[in-house]
């Protein structure tokens, strides 16, 4: 059974002022390029549950690391379920 919700999973980096697209914080986690943590696992769980329209957004891998791109913002507007993983 295919479930029709559009799900967007976002793993946001830590920012200095806590804003969604602010300056990246300099902490122990930002010193190393750790891979994404929870988003790939959550995507796999959703797919196994029958959801197909799932997009994972991990800004640390964008052209400008830590910044959201125009397509990311468009997906936010078009999504039914938005999960922010901090």
Residue pairs with C-beta under 8 A, 6 or more apart in sequence:
1 50
2 50
2 51
2 52
3 49
3 50
3 51
3 52
4 53
5 51
5 53
5 80
5 81
6 53
6 55
6 78
6 79
6 80
6 81
7 46
7 51
7 53
7 54
7 55
7 79
7 80
7 81
7 83
8 54
8 55
8 56
8 57
8 75
8 76
8 79
8 81
8 82
8 83
9 39
9 42
9 43
9 46
9 54
9 55
9 56
9 57
9 83
9 85
10 39
10 56
10 57
10 58
10 59
10 72
10 82
10 83
10 84
10 85
11 36
11 37
11 38
11 39
11 56
11 57
11 58
11 59
11 60
11 85
11 86
12 20
12 59
12 84
12 85
12 86
13 24
13 25
13 30
13 59
13 60
13 65
13 66
14 24
14 25
14 27
14 29
14 30
14 86
15 21
15 22
15 23
15 24
15 25
15 66
16 22
16 23
16 24
16 25
17 23
20 68
21 67
21 68
24 30
24 65
24 66
33 60
36 56
36 58
36 60
36 61
37 85
38 85
39 56
39 58
39 85
40 56
42 83
42 85
43 54
43 56
46 54
47 54
55 75
55 79
57 68
57 72
57 75
59 65
59 66
59 67
59 68
59 72
60 66
62 68
62 69
62 72
63 69
76 82
